[in-house]
Amino acid sequence: MGSAQVTAPRTRREPVPGFGARFVAAVSLGSVLNPINSSIIAVALVAIGHAFGAGTDRTTWLVSALYLATAVGQPTMGRLADRLGARRVYLAGTVLVGAGGPLGFLGWSLPALVAARVVIGLGTSAAYPAAMAMVRRRAQRLGTDAPGGVLSALAIAGQVSMAVGPPLGGLLIATGGWRTTFLVNVPLAVAGAAAALAWLPKDEPRDAGVSLRRALDPCGVLLFTAALTALLVFLMRLADPRWWLLVVAVALLGALTAWELRVDAPFIDLRMLAHNRTLTSTYVRYGVTMLVTYCFVYGWTMWLEQGTGRSASESGLLMLPSFAVATAVSAFAARRRVWPALVAGTAALTVGCGTLLLLDHVTPLWALSAVSVVFGVQNGLNIVTNQAAMYAQAPAEQTGAAAGLLRTFMYLGAIASASLIGFAYGARATDAGLHRLAAILTVASLILLVTTVFDRTLRAVGPR
């Protein structure tokens, strides 16, 4: 399949028929479930570790489990949305989220909490790719481009919820304990389902000729899951690496490649990715960006608690400047051309990582707030623009799967971030551990900045 023409959605101030406030609110509400669950656990890890007598190297499984489930679930749900109906998939996801909340609230052990995070991860994987598929199909039916405001609303909703997760988690822990960070999913899932039922258009009748087996490519999903699991377990023990797991992961990836090139409807369309190199580069760039970003979200908040002695609620509140700035910057970036905004975003990311090298346990509050602001700037610039690039570069008929795969790369970066944090910190976050982490992130950000500056394909992507 060829790539779509490289143009990004335009932003219009006037409302566009068919994309009213209720439609935008409904697709955005479901899209917050995954980012908020990704970040809300950050301030709960220390308390959970104390409750079960577990160190950082074990509690990070709560992070990695959701990322693994999401990395597999996002493209899976995207394929199902493209083939079986986006609204159906969206609603099924809210049911899983609603079930995962009580499971985590009642969790009697760390493995039980990990299982709850897997269920929540699979459920939250549905909303974003389904929403992108609904936006594309609605635009096609209306014979118009997707308004930039709709796409930016999706990005801003995810951005805001990821940033608000830590302060919300801190508030919940202060009032009801860490278990409430799981239970909060119940009202969120109910609200998402109610909005979808009331405001999202019904799917077209399902094509009886499309079986669930054909829509899913079960063998491809299983190989991908097994390969990621082996890689994740290897990365979780970088201080004492088990190299045989890396060999297994590589072998499974080889088997996945061979299988996907044989089947007519592959789980991951490798042929399309090989031909559509602009889309592939967007995936890789986004994955590296989110690797660095999640190292900050989790690594910084853990250091604030363990390295400086702040409470979970105080650490969460220090993310508020990032939340406020990211929201404003995201709205600004949605109206700008992709390449300049991405260059500015990766530059801000590099500066933010460099400032982490200067922090220690006596750094004043104003300096910590300034670091939060810098990371808010890079979040606002990078998330919106990478999403716009993906939407412009992906084949129209594969929008759901392409959006899901974008999130897969996001969570591959997040999986690597959990491993990197465990490697840099060990059993406890200290000043020295933060500086080790910051040095690695600064080098990665510099490489990302250089490659973005010289990526000429992005210069054609701009507002319509």
FIMI-273075 format. One record per residue (C-alpha): residue number from 1; x negated, y, z. Coordinates in steps of 0.2 Angstrom, whole numbers, always signed. Each point is the difference from the previous one (the first is absolute). Last residue first. Layout:
  num      X      Y      Z
  NUM      X      Y      Z
...
//
This chain:
  num      X      Y      Z
  464    +22   +114    +30
  463    -13     +1    +13
  462    -17     -7     -4
  461    -10    -15     -5
  460    -11     +3    -15
  459    -15     +4    +12
  458     +1    -17     +8
  457     -7     -9    -15
  456    -16    +10     +2
  455     -6     -9    +16
  454    -16     +9     +3
  453     +5    +10    +16
  452    +10    -15     +6
  451    -16    -11     -1
  450    -10    +12    +10
  449    +13     +3    +13
  448     +2    -19     +3
  447    -18     -3     +2
  446     -1    +15    +13
  445    +15     -8     +9
  444     -8    -17     +2
  443    -16     +8     +6
  442    +10    +10    +13
  441    +10    -15     +5
  440    -16    -10     +4
  439     -8    +14    +11
  438    +17     +3     +9
  437     +1    -18     +5
  436    -17     +0     +8
  435     +4    +17     +8
  434    +16     -6     +8
  433     -9    -16     +6
  432    -14    +11     +8
  431    +14    +11     +9
  430     +8    -15     +6
  429    +15    -11     -5
  428     +0    -17    +10
  427     -2    -18     -4
  426     -9     +2    -16
  425     +1    +18     -7
  424     -8     +0    -17
  423     +4    -18     -5
  422    +18     +1     +7
  421     +2    +16     -9
  420     -6     -7    -16
  419    +12    -15     +1
  418    +15    +11     +3
  417     -6    +11    -14
  416     -2    -14    -12
  415    +19     -5     +3
  414     +4    +18     -3
  413     -9     +1    -16
  412     +9    -16     -6
  411    +16     +9     +7
  410     -2    +14    -12
  409     -4    -12    -14
  408    +16     -9     +3
  407     +9    +17     +1
  406     -5     +3    -18
  405     +5    -18     -4
  404    +18     +4     +6
  403     +1    +15    -10
  402     -6    -10    -16
  401    +13    -14     +4
  400    +14    +13     +2
  399     -5     +9    -15
  398     -2    -15    -12
  397    +12     +5    -13
  396     -7    +18     -1
  395    -18     -6     -3
  394    -11     +8    +13
  393    -11    +16     -4
  392    +12    +14     +5
  391     +7     -8    +16
  390    -18     -5     +5
  389     -7    +18     -3
  388    +15     +7    +10
  387     -3    -12    +15
  386    -19     +5     +0
  385     +5    +18     +0
  384    +12     -1    +15
  383    -12    -11    +10
  382    -16    +10     -2
  381     +5    +18     +3
  380    +11     -2    +15
  379    -12    -13     +8
  378    -15    +11     -4
  377     +7    +15     +9
  376     +6    -10    +15
  375    -17     -7     +2
  374     -7    +18     +1
  373    +14     +5    +13
  372     -4    -15    +11
  371    -18     +5     +0
  370     +5    +18     +5
  369    +10     -7    +15
  368    -15     -9     +6
  367    -10    +16     -1
  366    +14     +9    +10
  365     +0    -13    +13
  364    -18     +1     +5
  363    -13    -13     -4
  362     -5     -8    +16
  361     +2    -19     -5
  360    -10     +3    -16
  359     +3     +7    -17
  358    -13     +6    -13
  357     +0    -16    -11
  356    +19     +2     -1
  355     -3    +16     -9
  354     -7     -9    -15
  353    +15    -11     -2
  352    +11    +16     -1
  351    -12     +8    -13
  350     +1    -15    -11
  349    +19     -2     +1
  348     +1    +19     -4
  347    -10     -3    -16
  346    +10    -15     -4
  345    +16    +11     +1
  344     -8    +15    -10
  343     -5    -12    -14
  342    +17     -8     +1
  341     +9    +17     -1
  340    -10     +5    -15
  339     +3    -16     -9
  338    +19     -2     +3
  337     +7    +17     -6
  336    +10     +9    +13
  335    +18     +1     +5
  334     -1    -16    +11
  333    -16     +7     +8
  332    +10    +14     +9
  331    +13    -11     +7
  330    -13    -12     +6
  329    -10    +14     +8
  328    +14     +6    +10
  327     +4    -18     +7
  326    -19     -4     +2
  325     -2    +16    +11
  324    +14     -4    +12
  323     -5    -18     +2
  322    -18     +3     +2
  321     +3    +13    +13
  320    +11    -13     +9
  319    -14    -14     +1
  318     -6     +8    +16
  317    +17     -4     +7
  316     -3    -19     -2
  315    -16     +1    +10
  314     +9    +10    +14
  313    +14    -13     +0
  312    -12    -15     +1
  311    -10     +8    +14
  310    -17     +8     -2
  309    -15     -8     +8
  308    -13     +7    -13
  307     -7    -16     -7
  306    +14    -12     +3
  305    +15    +11     -4
  304     -7    +12    -12
  303    -11    -14     -8
  302    +16    -10     -3
  301     +8    +15     -8
  300    -15     +3    -11
  299     -2    -18     -6
  298    +18     -3     -4
  297     +5    +15    -10
  296    -18     +4     -6
  295     -4    -18     -6
  294    +17     +1     -8
  293     -5    +15    -10
  292    -16     -8     -5
  291     +7    -16     -7
  290    +15    +10     -7
  289    -12    +10    -11
  288     -9    -16     -5
  287    +17     -8     -5
  286     +6    +15     -9
  285    -15     +1    -11
  284     +1    -18     -4
  283    +19     +1     -5
  282     -3    +16    -10
  281    -15     -9     -9
  280    +12    -14     -5
  279    +13    +12     -7
  278    -13     +9    -11
  277     -6    -17     -5
  276    +16     -5     -8
  275     -6    -14    -11
  274     -8    -11    +14
  273    +14     +5    +12
  272    +13     -6    -13
  271     -9    -16     -2
  270     -1     -3    +18
  269    +18     +1     +3
  268     +1     -5    +18
  267    +14    -12     +4
  266     -1     -6    -17
  265    +15     -2    -12
  264     -6    -10    -15
  263    -12    -11    +10
  262    -18     -4     -6
  261     -9    +16     +4
  260     +7     +0    +18
  259     -6    -18     +3
  258    -18     +3     -5
  257     +0    +16    +10
  256     +7     -8    +16
  255    -12    -14     -1
  254    -14    +12     -1
  253     +7    +10    +15
  252     +2    -17     +9
  251    -19     -4     -3
  250     -5    +18     +6
  249    +10     -2    +16
  248     -7    -18     +3
  247    -18     +7     -2
  246     +4    +14    +12
  245     +7    -12    +12
  244    -16    -10     -1
  243    -10    +15     +5
  242     +6     +1    +18
  241     -6    +16     +5
  240     -5     +4    +18
  239     +1    +19     +1
  238    +11     +0    -15
  237    +13    -11     +9
  236    +16     +8     -6
  235     -6     +1    -17
  234     -1    -18     -2
  233    +18     -3     +7
  232     +6    +14    -13
  231     -9     -8    -15
  230     +8    -17     +4
  229    +17     +8     +3
  228     -2    +10    -16
  227     -4    -16    -10
  226    +14    -10     +7
  225    +13    +14     -3
  224     -6     +2    -18
  223     +1    -19     -3
  222    +17     -1     +8
  221     +7    +15    -10
  220     -7     -7    -17
  219     +8    -17     +4
  218    +16     +8     +4
  217     +2    +10    -16
  216    +13    +11     +8
  215    +13     +4    -14
  214     -2    -17     -8
  213     +3     -9    +16
  212    +15    +11     +4
  211     +8     -4    -16
  210     +3    +13    -14
  209    +13     -8    -12
  208    +15     +6    +11
  207     -5    +18     -3
  206     +6     +9    +16
  205    +15    +12     -3
  204     -7    +18     +1
  203     -5     +6    +16
  202    +11    +11    +11
  201     -5    +19     +1
  200     -8     +6    +16
  199    +10    +11    +11
  198    +11    -10    +12
  197     -8    -17     +1
  196    -17     +7     -1
  195     +3    +13    +14
  194     +7    -14    +11
  193    -14    -12     -3
  192    -13    +14     +4
  191     +9     +5    +16
  190     +2    -18     +6
  189    -19     -3     -4
  188     -5    +16    +10
  187    +11     -5    +14
  186     -7    -17     +2
  185    -18     +5     -4
  184     -2    +10    +16
  183     +0    -17     +9
  182    -18     -3     -5
  181     -8    +16     +7
  180    +12     -3    +15
  179    -11    -15     +5
  178    -14    +13     +4
  177     +8     +7    +15
  176    +17     +9     +2
  175     -3    +18     +3
  174    -19     +3     -2
  173     -1    -14    -13
  172    +14     +7    -10
  171     -8    +18     +0
  170    -17     -7     -5
  169     +8    -10    -14
  168     +9    +15     -6
  167    -17    +10     +1
  166     -9    -14    -10
  165    +14     -3    -13
  164     +2    +18     -4
  163    -14     +0    -13
  162     +5    -16     -8
  161    +18     +6     -1
  160     -5    +17     -7
  159    -10     -8    -14
  158    +13    -13     -4
  157    +14    +13     -1
  156    -12    +12    -10
  155     -4    -13    -13
  154    +18     -5     -2
  153     +5    +19     +0
  152    -14     +3    -13
  151     +8    -12    -12
  150    +17     +7     +2
  149     -6    +18     -1
  148    -10     -4    -16
  147    +17     -4     -9
  146     +0    -16     -9
  145     +0     +4    -18
  144    +16     +0     -9
  143    +11    -12    -11
  142    +13     -2    +15
  141     -1    -19     -1
  140    -19     +1     -1
  139     -1    +12    +15
  138    +11    -12    +10
  137    -11    -14     -5
  136    -16     +9     +5
  135     +7     +6    +17
  134     +7    -17     +4
  133    -17     -9     -4
  132     -9    +12    +11
  131    +12     -3    +14
  130     -1    -19     -1
  129    -19     +2     +0
  128     +1    +11    +16
  127    +14     -9     +9
  126     -5    -19     -1
  125    -17     -1     +9
  124     +9     +6    +17
  123     +7    -18     +1
  122    -16     -9     -3
  121     -9    +10    +12
  120    +13     -1    +13
  119     +0    -19     -1
  118    -19     +0     +1
  117     +0    +12    +15
  116    +11    -11     +9
  115    -11    -15     -3
  114    -15    +10     +7
  113    +11     +4    +15
  112     +3    -18     +3
  111    -19     -4     -2
  110     -3    +13    +14
  109    +11     -8    +12
  108    +18     +1     +7
  107     +7    +12    -14
  106    +18     +5     +5
  105     -2    +18     -8
  104    -10     -8    -14
  103    +14    -12     -5
  102    +13    +14     +4
  101     -8    +11    -14
  100     -3    -14    -13
   99    +18     -3     -3
   98     +4    +18     -4
   97    -15     +0    -12
   96     +6    -16     -8
   95    +18     +7     -3
   94     -8    +17     -7
   93     -9    -10    -13
   92    +15     -9     -6
   91     +8    +17     -3
   90    -14     +6    -11
   89     +0    -16     -9
   88    +18     +1     -5
   87     -2    +19     -4
   86    -14     -4    -12
   85     +9    -14    -10
   84     -6    -18     -4
   83    -14     +3    -13
   82     -8    +17     +3
   81     +4     -1    +19
   80     -6    -18     +1
   79    -17     +5     -8
   78     -1    +15    +12
   77     +4    -11    +15
   76    -15    -11     -5
   75    -11    +14     -4
   74     +3     +7    +18
   73     +1    -16     +9
   72    -18     -6     -2
   71     -9    +15     +5
   70    +14     +3    +13
   69     -2    -16     +9
   68    -19     +2     +0
   67     +2    +18     +6
   66    +12     -6    +14
   65    -11    -13     +6
   64    -16    +11     -1
   63     +7    +13    +12
   62     +6    -13    +13
   61    -16     -9     -3
   60     -9    +15     +6
   59     +6     -6    +18
   58    -13    -14     -1
   57    -16    +10     -4
   56     +6    +14    +11
   55     +0    -11    +15
   54    +14    -10     +7
   53     +6     -3    +18
   52    +18     -1     -5
   51     +7    +16     +8
   50    -16     +9     -1
   49     -2     -3    -19
   48    +18     +5     -3
   47     -3    +17     +9
   46    -16     +3    -10
   45     +9     -5    -17
   44    +15    +11     +4
   43     -7    +17     -7
   42     -4     -8    -17
   41    +16    -10     -1
   40    +10    +15     -6
   39    -11     +2    -15
   38     +4    -15    -12
   37    +18     -1     +7
   36     +3    +18     -5
   35     -8     -3    -17
   34    +11    -15     -4
   33    +17     +7     +7
   32     -2    +17     -8
   31     +5     -6    -18
   30    +18     -5     +6
   29     +4    +18     +4
   28     -8     +6    -16
   27    +12    -10    -11
   26    +15     +5    +10
   25     -5    +19     +2
   24     -3     +2    -19
   23    +16     -8     -5
   22    +10    +11    +13
   21     -9    +16     -6
   20     +5     -3    -18
   19    -10     -8    -14
   18    +14     -4    -12
   17     +0    +18     -7
   16    -16     +9     +4
   15     +0    +13    +14
   14    -10    +16     -4
   13    -17     +2     +6
   12     -8    -11    -13
   11    -16    -10     +2
   10     -6     -9    -15
    9     -4    -18     +0
    8    -18     -5     -5
    7     -6     -3    -18
    6    -11    -14     -6
    5    +10     -9    -13
    4     +4    -17     +6
    3    -12    -14     -1
    2     +1    -14    -13
    1     +6    -17     +4
//
